[in-house]
Structure formats: structure tokens, C-alpha cells
Amino acid sequence: MAEHADHAGHPESAGHAESAESAESVDGTGRTENADHPAYPVGLRLHGRRTVVIGGGQVAQRRLPQLIATGADITLVSPSATPSVEAMADAGEIRWERRRYQDGDLADTWYALVASSDTAANDAASAEAERTRTWCVRADDAEAATAWTPATGRSENVTVAVLTTTSQGRDPRHSAAIRDAIVEGLRDGTLAAPHHRTRTPGVALVGGGPGDPDLITVRGRRLLAEADVVIADRLGPRDLLDELPPHVEVIDAAKIPYGRFMAQEAINQALIEHAKAGRAVVRLKGGDPFVFGRGMEEAQALAAEGIPCTVVPGISSTISVPGAAGIPVTHRGVAHEFTVVSGHVAPEDPRSLVDWAAIARLRGTLVLLMAVDKIGAIAAALIAHGKDPATPVALVQEGTTAAQRRVDATLADVGERAVAEDVRPPAVIVIGDVVAVGPDSAPQLDAPSAD
């Protein structure tokens, strides 16, 4: 069995790839009598062109999003549809004719997807497609189709399409497995090809997530694999740096608490210099670049120099680290809100921008970052402003990594507990009743809600 892996992409069609097999002779339904010839792979540019989908079930639900992405002029013919397909029609992404297929529905059509549960209607649609020379995919009978849909996947502007090229031995699961392996390799950088066209120099501000290298986004990992220079924080996923090719220059920009650090101005200047030298630069940060990450300061510095900047959001430790420690920041009947506060400035410090009295009045969850050495003072301020001293507190150190540990306390003793347990940064501190919620706790019910 031969497999074909087609890398194709186009801005109009979002790289949607289909495969078509020409028929030497056909019967009345469009079924080929000679199925030995291999299918010819081709990318269809359907933007603005009439496309008809017959049937509004699960097959249509899976295929329609890709067709919509191509910009095709889509008409759905079906007496019923799944809720997801109906939502596409309600949103104006497709036109829905709520009836069964009729002869003539494929007039002036470039591409048809026949996926109804009515075999007779499917056969009639195939026959019409053959008469009108419309490329037609049959979800129920591949041999009666004039086109086959490959297993497709996407990575940035590349579409990977894998198709069994003959009708004998067609194995969609095998094709899908090949597709998945290729796409995963492109995304994580293990399968890389050099860019032969000139790349635009610039900087990507990449949120690396809370620490576990598997929690960086697909786009962030791909940009790392393509980088010439990586300027990395200590809180970023350090294990990923070991995977970089030897030619990649790695610059330590770690702002280590209680130790040496590189001034923000120096980081900005390094980004600017390397980008102006024509290099692809990744600024790798922990969490999300815009959550206490000074990402906007760097974006502003780059904009002032006319340097293109791409922001890649990351999984914030404010939610992921408590979750990894078994703590939901919201829970029905317990907390309808959560507030994130930087604790790097003590409550009594005149530089503090936090209204601790207002924070103490909130009933929801409080999440503190950069607050390990100030937690005693913060707890005292919250209690002084009326917060219950018995409020549960959890300190989660090195969250999502192999070194993760959780220390529980109350607002009254958290300062002492942090010292006694030698809790060190990086740590996320969670204050509120959600700390006591776990898989074995009794469910809390409140008024019906959407959370």
C-alpha cells in the first residue's frame, strides 16, 4: 500500500487538501469500474466557490469547519442537523436548506460532500455529480466517489495530507497515524526543514507555561525549534533548552529572587540587537508573558525600534499550578471569582498599588504570585482588614514539575509555616475555601449557573 504525504497551504484555502481519482468508466452512480489507478493529490482552492454538503450529521459536523475555513460558499441540504451544525447555520457560516436532496442541487457546484443516512439519495447525488463533473466525496461509499478526503493536519501555514493512493487496502486509521506523527514532529521541532525563503527578523514573546515542558503551547514549541537566539527566564521550561540545536544561542535572563539578575533594560536591548542583526529571537518566559511578565514593556521597546513582535500566550501558573496541586480556583457553591495579586511589594510599602482592604472583603479565591517572603505581612494585613484568620491557605512550590510540593496552612499561621517548611520561590499561594475542596469532599450546591 502506498501513502502520499502532501505538504500544501494557501492563504485563501487555509491549506485544505482533497484528493481526486479520475474514472475511466463508471456505472449510473459514478462508481468506477477500474479502481486500480492511484488517486491524484491536489489542493482545492474553494474560496467563494459553491460547495454543497448533503446531510447534517456527524460527518458534516467534522468536515464543515475545514470547509468554512477555506472561504467556500457552502450550502447544506438536510432535513435535520446536529446542534453544532445548526449553530454554524445560525452564525451565518453556511446556508441551510432544511429538506432532502433533490436532483439539481449540485448545479454550478465545484465540490460536494455526500454524507446523509439515505443511501438512495446519496446514490442519486453521486450520479448528478458525475453528470455535472462535480468532484464528489461519499462518506458512506468511497468506491462510488470521485474524490477522497485525506487525513489532514496543520502546523502553522503547512497542511499535511495523507492518503492511501489506491482503493485496495484503504486504512484510514493508518493514514491518520502517519498524519499525526508528521504534524507532531513539525509542531515540537523533532521534524524540521530549513526555510529556503528569507524570514522576516523579529521577536516572539513566548509564554512557556508553569514549568512542565509538556505544558508549553504547540506554537511556542515550534518557534523555539526555529529560533536563532533564545533569551530565557529561569521560570521558563528549562528542559526545552536542552532540545535546541547547538547553533542556537541561549542567553540567561533569569531574574532570580534574592540573587543576581539582568536589568529589564538590558533584556530589551539584547532583544533589539539580535533582531536587528537578522536573527529569529524567542523571549522565553514562565507562565504567560503578560501576567507579571513585563511582556508589554518588551513589546513597547521593540515597537519603538520598528521590530516585529509576536506574542504567544502561555498557560498561567495562577490557574495551572493550583490545579496541579488539586485546588480549583473556582468551585460551585464555594467561590464564584478569583483574584490574582502580585505579592512582591509588602502591604505597608508606599509603592504598593494593591487595595488590601478591598481584597480582604472579597469572598472568592485569592491567588498570590511572588509573595513567599511577604506572605506573613500580607496575611497580617488581610486579617487586620477583616479576613477570617482560619481561612485555608496553600503554598505550592515548583508547581507542575517533579519538585512540586504543597504546604497547607491557615491565614493565621501561614507566615510561620512558610518559614518552618522552608518554602522557596517559585511558589503560588492560594487563599480561600477552595483550598479545602478536593475529589473526596462533599459537593457544594448553589443556584443554577453557567460555571
C-alpha positions in Angstrom: 0.0 0.0 0.0 1.3 3.4 -0.9 0.9 6.5 1.1 1.1 10.1 -0.1 2.0 12.9 2.3 1.3 16.3 0.7 2.5 19.5 2.3 0.4 22.3 0.8 -1.0 25.6 2.0 -2.7 28.7 0.7 -4.0 31.8 2.5 -7.3 31.6 0.7 -8.0 27.9 1.3 -6.2 27.5 4.7 -4.4 24.7 3.0 -7.4 22.4 2.7 -6.3 19.4 0.7 -8.5 16.9 -1.1 -7.6 14.0 -3.3 -9.4 13.1 -6.5 -9.4 10.0 -8.6 -10.3 10.1 -12.3 -12.6 7.4 -13.5 -12.1 5.6 -16.8 -15.6 4.3 -16.8 -18.5 4.5 -14.4 -21.9 3.0 -13.7 -25.0 5.0 -13.1 -23.9 6.1 -9.6 -20.5 7.3 -10.5 -18.8 4.1 -9.2 -15.5 3.5 -11.0 -15.1 0.2 -12.8 -11.3 0.4 -12.8 -10.1 1.3 -9.3 -6.5 0.3 -9.9 -5.3 3.8 -10.8 -3.8 5.8 -8.0 -5.6 8.9 -6.8 -4.1 12.3 -7.8 -3.5 14.6 -4.8 -4.4 18.2 -5.3 -5.3 21.2 -3.0 -8.7 22.7 -3.9 -9.0 26.5 -3.6 -12.7 26.8 -2.8 -12.8 30.4 -1.7 -16.0 31.9 -2.9 -17.0 28.8 -4.9 -20.2 26.9 -4.4 -19.9 23.8 -2.2 -22.8 21.6 -1.3 -22.9 19.3 1.7 -25.7 16.7 1.8 -26.5 15.5 5.3 -26.2 17.3 8.6 -25.0 14.6 10.8 -21.6 13.8 12.5 -19.7 13.6 9.2 -20.8 17.1 8.3 -20.1 18.3 11.8 -16.5 17.1 11.4 -15.9 18.3 7.9 -17.7 21.7 7.8 -15.2 23.6 9.9 -12.4 23.0 7.4 -14.7 23.8 4.5 -15.7 27.1 6.3 -12.0 27.9 6.8 -11.4 27.7 3.0 -13.9 30.5 2.5 -16.2 28.3 0.4 -19.8 29.3 -0.4 -21.4 26.4 1.5 -25.0 25.2 1.2 -26.1 22.4 3.5 -29.0 20.3 2.2 -30.6 18.2 5.0 -33.9 18.0 6.9 -32.1 17.9 10.2 -28.7 18.7 11.7 -26.7 18.2 14.8 -26.7 21.2 17.3 -23.1 22.1 16.2 -24.0 22.2 12.5 -27.2 24.2 13.3 -25.0 26.7 15.2 -22.9 27.1 12.1 -26.0 28.0 10.1 -27.3 30.3 12.8 -23.9 32.1 12.7 -24.2 32.6 9.0 -21.2 30.4 8.2 -23.3 28.2 6.0 -26.7 28.3 4.3 -29.1 25.5 5.4 -31.9 24.3 3.2 -34.0 22.1 5.5 -35.1 19.4 3.1 -34.0 16.2 1.5 -31.7 16.2 -1.5 -33.3 16.9 -4.9 -32.0 16.4 -8.4 -30.4 19.7 -9.5 -28.9 20.6 -6.1 -25.4 20.2 -7.5 -25.9 22.7 -10.3 -22.9 25.1 -10.7 -21.2 23.3 -7.8 -17.4 22.8 -7.6 -17.3 20.3 -4.7 -19.8 18.1 -3.0 -19.7 16.2 0.2 -22.4 13.5 0.3 -22.9 12.3 3.9 -26.6 11.6 4.5 -28.1 8.5 6.0 -30.3 8.0 2.9 -28.4 5.6 0.6 -30.7 6.2 -2.3 -30.3 9.9 -2.0 -26.5 9.5 -1.8 -26.5 7.4 -5.0 -28.7 10.0 -6.8 -26.4 12.8 -5.7 -23.3 10.8 -6.9 -25.0 10.3 -10.2 -25.7 14.0 -10.5 -22.1 14.9 -9.6 -20.9 12.6 -12.3 -23.2 14.2 -14.9 -22.2 17.8 -13.9 -18.5 16.9 -13.5 -18.5 17.9 -9.8 -15.8 16.4 -7.6 -17.8 14.4 -5.0 -16.8 12.7 -1.7 -19.0 9.9 -0.5 -18.9 9.3 3.3 -20.7 6.0 3.0 -19.1 4.5 -0.1 -15.6 5.6 -1.1 -15.8 3.4 -4.2 -18.7 5.4 -5.5 -16.9 8.7 -5.0 -14.8 10.7 -7.5 -12.8 12.3 -4.7 -11.4 11.1 -1.4 -10.7 13.2 1.7 -7.2 12.6 3.1 -6.3 12.6 6.8 -5.2 16.2 7.2 -3.4 18.2 9.9 -1.9 21.6 10.1 1.1 23.2 11.6 1.4 27.0 11.1 1.0 27.6 7.3 1.6 23.9 6.3 -1.1 21.4 5.7 -0.2 17.7 5.8 -2.5 15.4 3.9 -2.0 11.6 4.0 -4.0 9.5 1.5 -4.0 5.8 0.6 -3.5 6.1 -3.2 -5.4 3.0 -4.3 -8.7 1.6 -3.3 -7.3 -1.7 -2.2 -6.3 -1.9 1.4 -7.5 1.6 2.3 -6.9 2.1 6.0 -8.0 5.5 7.3 -6.6 4.8 10.8 -3.1 4.1 9.4 -3.3 7.3 7.3 -4.4 9.3 10.4 -1.5 7.8 12.4 1.0 8.9 9.8 -0.5 12.3 9.7 -0.4 12.6 13.5 3.3 11.6 13.5 4.2 14.2 10.9 2.2 17.0 12.4 3.5 16.3 15.9 7.1 16.4 14.6 6.5 19.7 12.9 5.0 21.2 16.0 7.6 20.1 18.5 10.5 20.6 16.2 11.6 17.0 16.0 10.8 17.1 12.3 12.2 20.3 10.9 13.1 21.5 7.5 15.1 24.7 6.7 13.3 27.7 5.4 14.6 28.5 2.0 12.8 31.8 1.7 14.0 34.8 3.6 12.5 35.1 7.0 11.4 38.4 8.5 13.6 39.1 11.5 11.7 39.7 14.7 11.0 38.6 18.3 8.4 36.2 19.7 7.4 36.7 23.3 6.6 33.1 24.2 4.8 32.1 27.4 6.4 28.8 28.4 3.8 27.8 30.9 4.2 26.9 34.6 7.3 24.7 34.3 6.4 21.3 32.9 7.9 21.3 29.4 4.8 19.5 28.1 2.7 22.5 29.0 4.1 24.9 26.5 1.8 25.7 23.6 2.3 24.0 20.3 3.1 27.3 18.6 5.6 28.2 21.3 7.5 24.9 20.9 7.6 25.3 17.2 9.0 28.8 17.4 11.7 27.6 19.8 12.7 24.9 17.3 13.1 27.7 14.6 14.9 30.2 16.8 18.5 31.5 16.3 18.6 33.1 19.7 16.6 32.3 22.9 16.6 34.7 25.8 15.2 32.6 28.7 14.0 33.2 32.2 14.7 30.8 35.0 11.0 30.3 35.4 10.5 29.1 31.8 10.5 25.4 30.9 14.3 24.9 31.2 14.2 21.3 29.9 13.2 22.5 26.5 16.5 24.3 26.2 18.4 21.0 26.1 16.5 20.1 22.9 17.7 23.2 21.0 20.3 22.6 18.2 23.9 23.6 19.1 23.9 26.7 16.9 21.1 28.3 18.9 22.5 31.0 21.3 20.9 30.8 24.7 21.1 33.9 26.9 20.3 33.7 30.6 17.9 36.5 31.5 16.8 34.9 34.8 15.6 37.3 37.4 16.5 35.0 40.3 14.9 36.1 43.6 17.5 37.2 46.2 20.3 36.9 43.7 21.8 38.4 40.6 19.5 39.5 37.8 19.7 41.1 34.4 18.0 44.5 34.3 14.9 44.8 32.2 16.6 47.5 30.1 19.5 45.1 29.3 17.0 42.4 28.2 15.2 44.9 26.0 18.5 45.9 24.4 19.5 42.3 23.8 16.2 41.6 22.0 16.6 44.6 19.8 20.3 44.0 18.9 19.7 40.3 17.9 16.6 41.1 15.9 18.3 44.0 14.1 21.1 41.5 13.2 18.5 39.5 11.3 18.1 36.7 13.8 14.9 34.9 14.8 14.6 35.6 18.5 12.5 33.9 21.1 12.0 35.5 24.5 11.0 32.5 26.6 9.1 33.4 29.8 7.4 31.4 32.5 3.6 31.4 32.6 2.1 34.0 30.3 4.1 36.9 29.0 1.5 39.5 30.1 0.8 38.1 33.6 3.5 39.8 35.8 6.0 39.0 33.0 6.8 42.5 31.8 5.9 41.3 28.3 4.3 44.6 27.4 7.4 46.5 28.4 9.4 44.4 25.9 6.8 44.7 23.2 6.8 48.5 23.6 10.6 48.6 23.4 10.5 46.5 20.2 7.7 48.7 18.7 9.8 51.8 19.3 12.6 50.3 17.2 10.2 49.1 14.5 10.8 45.4 15.2 8.0 42.9 14.5 6.8 41.2 17.7 4.7 38.1 18.0 3.0 37.4 21.3 2.4 33.7 22.1 0.2 33.3 25.2 1.2 30.7 27.8 -0.6 28.7 30.4 -0.6 30.9 33.5 0.7 29.5 36.8 -2.1 31.3 38.5 -4.6 28.6 37.4 -2.4 25.7 36.4 -0.3 25.3 39.5 -3.3 25.3 41.9 -4.9 22.8 39.5 -1.9 20.5 39.5 -2.0 20.6 43.3 -5.6 19.6 43.4 -7.1 23.0 44.0 -9.8 24.6 41.8 -9.6 28.4 41.9 -13.4 28.4 41.4 -15.9 25.8 42.6 -19.7 25.8 42.5 -21.1 26.9 45.9 -17.7 27.9 47.2 -16.1 30.6 45.0 -17.5 32.5 42.0 -14.4 34.6 41.5 -10.7 34.5 41.8 -8.3 37.5 42.1 -4.6 37.4 41.2 -2.3 39.7 43.1 1.5 40.3 42.9 3.0 40.0 46.4 6.4 41.3 45.6 5.7 44.6 47.4 4.6 44.4 51.0 1.2 45.9 52.0 2.8 48.7 54.1 5.2 49.7 51.3 4.2 53.0 49.8 4.9 51.6 46.3 2.1 49.1 46.7 -0.8 49.6 44.2 -3.0 46.9 45.9 -6.0 47.9 47.9 -5.6 45.2 50.6 -8.8 46.3 52.5 -10.8 45.7 49.3 -9.1 42.4 48.7 -9.9 41.3 52.3 -13.6 41.9 51.7 -13.8 39.6 48.7 -15.4 36.2 49.3 -13.7 34.5 46.4 -10.2 32.9 45.9 -7.1 35.0 46.2 -4.0 33.8 44.2 -0.7 35.4 45.1 2.5 35.3 43.0 6.0 36.4 44.1 4.8 36.5 47.7 6.8 33.9 49.6 8.9 36.4 51.5 6.0 38.7 52.1 3.2 36.2 53.0 3.4 36.9 56.7 2.9 40.6 56.2 0.2 40.0 53.6 -1.7 37.6 55.9 -1.5 40.1 58.8 -2.9 42.9 56.5 -5.8 40.7 55.4 -6.7 39.7 59.0 -6.4 43.4 60.1 -8.9 44.3 57.4 -11.4 41.6 58.5 -10.4 38.4 56.8 -11.1 35.3 58.9 -7.8 34.0 60.4 -9.0 30.4 59.9 -9.2 30.9 56.1 -7.3 28.0 54.5 -4.1 28.7 52.6 -1.9 26.5 50.4 1.6 27.2 49.2 2.5 25.2 46.0 6.3 25.3 45.3 7.7 24.4 41.9 4.2 23.6 40.6 3.8 21.1 37.7 7.5 20.0 38.0 9.0 16.9 39.5 9.9 19.0 42.6 6.3 20.2 43.2 5.2 20.2 46.9 2.3 21.6 48.7 2.2 23.1 52.2 -1.1 23.8 53.8 -1.8 26.4 56.5 -4.3 29.0 57.7 -4.1 32.7 57.3 -3.2 32.9 61.0 -0.1 30.8 60.8 1.0 30.8 57.1 3.9 33.1 57.8 5.3 30.8 60.3 4.6 27.7 58.3 6.3 29.1 55.2 9.5 29.6 57.2 9.3 26.3 59.1 8.8 24.4 55.8 11.5 26.4 54.0 9.1 27.3 51.2 11.1 29.0 48.4 10.2 30.7 45.1 8.8 30.0 42.7 5.6 29.3 44.6 1.9 30.1 44.1 -0.1 30.9 47.2 -3.8 30.2 47.2 -6.1 31.7 49.9 -9.7 30.7 50.3 -12.1 28.0 51.0 -11.3 26.2 47.7 -8.1 25.0 49.3 -10.2 22.6 51.3 -12.1 21.3 48.2 -10.9 18.0 46.8 -12.1 14.9 44.9 -13.4 13.4 48.2 -15.1 16.5 49.6 -18.8 16.8 49.6 -20.3 18.6 46.6 -21.5 22.2 47.2 -24.7 23.3 45.5 -26.0 26.8 44.8 -28.3 28.4 42.4 -28.2 27.2 38.8 -25.3 28.8 37.0 -23.1 28.5 33.9 -19.9 27.7 35.7 
